[in-house]
């Protein structure tokens, strides 16, 4: 990689650190709310309508976790196809990484909304752990960038 591309990759790492730490930040916010005697949004969260919302959030969060590789492949094909220059590939990797981090952070958001509904801190922590664990394979490194580029270079041949 040229110096310009290396600088761009380094900048990407700094840019995604807040996105990488997002699940931990959400847990910290939840803990602060609990210490401040936060009351749940819904008093009776065992009610049928709220149960449906909670199950929707649960299945959405878990669905994102299970289908993140399929989403990753879908996004990769759109972003990396027909990129010839290295800088175009770096820019595509930049967009890919930010998109994947945003997509995976929806898991913690689902957990946080569920926490706001029922004040169940275990719900929030579980979703944040799933989110944090699933985000590791998408953290930008030069090796992952090269693997992604090689994969699409071999598919185009």
VENHU-V646354 format. One record per backbone hydrogen bond with DSSP energy under -1.0 kcal/mol. NH is the residue of the N-H (numbers start at 1). CO is the residue of the C=O. E is the energy in kcal/mol with one decimal. If there is no record, write none. Layout:
BEGIN
nh->NH co->CO e->E
nh->NH co->CO e->E
END
This chain:
BEGIN
nh->6 co->2 e->-2.2
nh->7 co->3 e->-2.3
nh->8 co->4 e->-1.9
nh->9 co->5 e->-2.3
nh->10 co->6 e->-2.4
nh->11 co->7 e->-2.5
nh->12 co->8 e->-1.8
nh->13 co->9 e->-1.9
nh->14 co->10 e->-1.9
nh->15 co->11 e->-2.3
nh->16 co->12 e->-2.2
nh->20 co->16 e->-2.8
nh->21 co->17 e->-2.3
nh->25 co->21 e->-2.3
nh->26 co->22 e->-2.5
nh->27 co->23 e->-1.8
nh->28 co->24 e->-2.2
nh->29 co->25 e->-2.5
nh->30 co->26 e->-2.3
nh->31 co->27 e->-2.5
nh->32 co->28 e->-2.4
nh->33 co->29 e->-2.3
nh->34 co->30 e->-2.2
nh->35 co->31 e->-2.5
nh->36 co->32 e->-1.5
nh->37 co->34 e->-1.7
nh->38 co->33 e->-2.2
nh->41 co->116 e->-2.9
nh->42 co->117 e->-1.1
nh->47 co->44 e->-1.4
nh->51 co->47 e->-2.4
nh->52 co->48 e->-1.7
nh->53 co->49 e->-1.6
nh->54 co->50 e->-2.8
nh->55 co->51 e->-2.6
nh->56 co->52 e->-2.4
nh->57 co->53 e->-2.4
nh->58 co->54 e->-2.5
nh->59 co->55 e->-2.9
nh->60 co->56 e->-2.5
nh->61 co->57 e->-2.6
nh->62 co->58 e->-2.5
nh->63 co->59 e->-2.4
nh->64 co->60 e->-2.3
nh->65 co->61 e->-1.7
nh->66 co->62 e->-2.4
nh->67 co->63 e->-2.3
nh->71 co->67 e->-2.2
nh->72 co->68 e->-2.4
nh->73 co->69 e->-2.4
nh->74 co->70 e->-2.2
nh->75 co->71 e->-2.7
nh->76 co->72 e->-2.7
nh->77 co->73 e->-2.3
nh->78 co->74 e->-1.4
nh->79 co->75 e->-2.3
nh->80 co->76 e->-3.0
nh->83 co->80 e->-1.4
nh->89 co->85 e->-1.8
nh->90 co->86 e->-2.6
nh->91 co->87 e->-2.5
nh->92 co->88 e->-2.2
nh->93 co->89 e->-2.5
nh->94 co->90 e->-2.3
nh->95 co->91 e->-2.3
nh->96 co->92 e->-2.7
nh->97 co->93 e->-2.7
nh->98 co->94 e->-2.2
nh->99 co->95 e->-2.4
nh->100 co->96 e->-2.6
nh->101 co->97 e->-2.5
nh->102 co->98 e->-2.4
nh->103 co->99 e->-2.6
nh->104 co->100 e->-2.8
nh->105 co->101 e->-2.1
nh->106 co->103 e->-1.1
nh->107 co->104 e->-1.7
nh->109 co->105 e->-1.8
nh->110 co->106 e->-2.4
nh->111 co->107 e->-2.0
nh->112 co->108 e->-2.7
nh->113 co->109 e->-2.5
nh->114 co->110 e->-2.3
nh->115 co->111 e->-2.2
nh->116 co->112 e->-2.5
nh->117 co->113 e->-1.8
nh->118 co->114 e->-2.2
nh->119 co->115 e->-3.1
nh->124 co->120 e->-1.3
nh->125 co->121 e->-2.6
nh->126 co->122 e->-2.5
nh->127 co->123 e->-2.1
nh->128 co->124 e->-2.2
nh->129 co->125 e->-2.5
nh->130 co->126 e->-2.2
nh->131 co->127 e->-2.5
nh->132 co->128 e->-3.1
nh->133 co->129 e->-2.6
nh->134 co->130 e->-2.0
nh->135 co->131 e->-1.2
nh->138 co->135 e->-1.6
nh->139 co->136 e->-1.7
nh->145 co->141 e->-2.2
nh->146 co->142 e->-2.6
nh->147 co->143 e->-2.5
nh->148 co->144 e->-2.3
nh->149 co->145 e->-2.5
nh->150 co->146 e->-2.9
nh->151 co->147 e->-2.2
nh->152 co->148 e->-1.7
nh->153 co->149 e->-2.1
nh->154 co->150 e->-2.3
nh->155 co->151 e->-1.4
nh->156 co->152 e->-1.5
END
